[in-house]
């Protein structure tokens, strides 16, 4: 949680002039803050445009029933109007729901609990994991939340309880193929296959089951996906329709997201040899609890398309994207290489193309194939940047996507590498391989350079932009970089806004017996480049908050303030590393 330990001295910083139509600040101001506020945390920001007021409320001291606050009042040009102190009931503190509370839920467990503890997601009521043998196991859990008055917000701890094994009608268990957590309702949606029971092989269904379990471990829905042939389809991808999120992002207060599943077919034999070409895929869209909404045939230009994710667009369509091979005749399962050197088959796959497909109103609107050589030919970087980050055909993390005013599609993301884990990253192959007796090691990611693709409205690549990450510390490598695509006021350009991660700072330390538990947060400062849509070009990169005198970092919860017309300006808000000085920085969206 961010902490704001903010007696104010006001300083208007010099050096604000900049050329027109470039990234610049038209207002930048700093204020020193009291020791009380500095040792507390920023609990609320209230903006009242009509009254020309911005109120920043800090919790400075608390008891069981009351909280002392300091509120700093500014006008909308960030001039200090005054400071007052108050005492309020604890229930008036924003986000406070009591010192402690708990939620019950379910997770899918490993056969050897010690092997999977590091991979159990820390958010949501129900999550899914697979055990080394691939058998689907449900495990009850309780999430205990404890409020922190030092850092603000809740700290949580998960306690695992009893385990149950779901069974089919024939009494066999299920093999886990893939899953998506429903953090909003506390359930989990699982794609599974029936385990074969020798005594009842004739009753075993070859297709997949789409199973939804609620937070009480009850099977609410079992949708059987009938195969078109004698064998089950090949699993490619299952994910919530949305942008990639940080591993610990809390989306429990957001609307439940629909889920997309992409399947294809194995190479047929005998009479079914030519029944399904390698280029035939199937797309399913379901609700978060497994109700099938769409089931669509997808014909692709190639046979092996490693679909990486599904992006929702404002017009209701969905973009499916990912690396692909160059052959229309080689089936997906046959095109994947063996796992080697600690890489999964997907990671070892050498792509030659990037496929982007648009699914709209129950049909495929278009699918385009872009060779990697075209990405290289259309690569651009900001002036003065020596290194030229490239898309190399590997999976990358998508951080933002939008349809620009001119109809172009922009997708920003970040390269990453996976370390360790063996087969752990492959939902299907790990199930079949059985894993090791101790369970597969859990993979970790290290994040690298930033990428932005500009496509036409029909999916043709117009340009690839690359940003070299300025910070290469451990925190920057361990955490994805936040990125935002913000249109200019006239709609002719896009500001590509990123937050460089400059390390960690401690926000809370608690004593647990002989040990001190330290809570940390990343510290970030903004960097901005501008894309000219019509020309498909990128301008210079500009960093804010970084001067010879020191650095200012954005607040992790209040990175920007909703002040003025959001289509015409961005207001960054933060402090220096010690928390002594608060920072306002207003950038016009010219």
Secondary structure, DSSP 8 states (H G I E B T S, - for coil): ---------EEE-S-----TTSS--SEEEEEE--HHHHHSEEEEEEEETTTTEEEEEEEEEE-SSEEEEEEEEE-TT--EEEEEEEEEEGGGSTT---SEEEEEEEEE--SSHHHHGGGS-SSSSEE----TT-B--EEEEEEEEEE-TTT-SEEEEEEEEEEE--B-TTS-BEEEEEEEEETTTTEEEEEEEE---GGGGGG---SEEEEEE-TTS-EEEEEEE--SSSS--EEEEEEESS----TT---TTS----EEEEEE-----GGGTTTS-TTEEEEEEE-TT--EEEEEEEE-SSS-EEEEEEEE-TTS-EEEEEEE-S-SSS-HHHHS---BTTB-HHHH----EEEEEEEETTEEEEEEEEEHHHHHHTEEE-TT--------SS-EEEEEEEE-TTS-EEEEEEEEEEES-TTTT-HHHHHHH---TT-----EEEEEEEEEEEE-TTS-EEEEEEE--S--SHHHHHS---EEEEE-TTSSEEEEEEEEEEEEEEEEEEEETTEEEEEEEEEEEEEEEEEETTTTEE---EE-SEETTEEEEE-SS-SEE--S-TTTEEEEEEEETTSSEEEEEEEE--
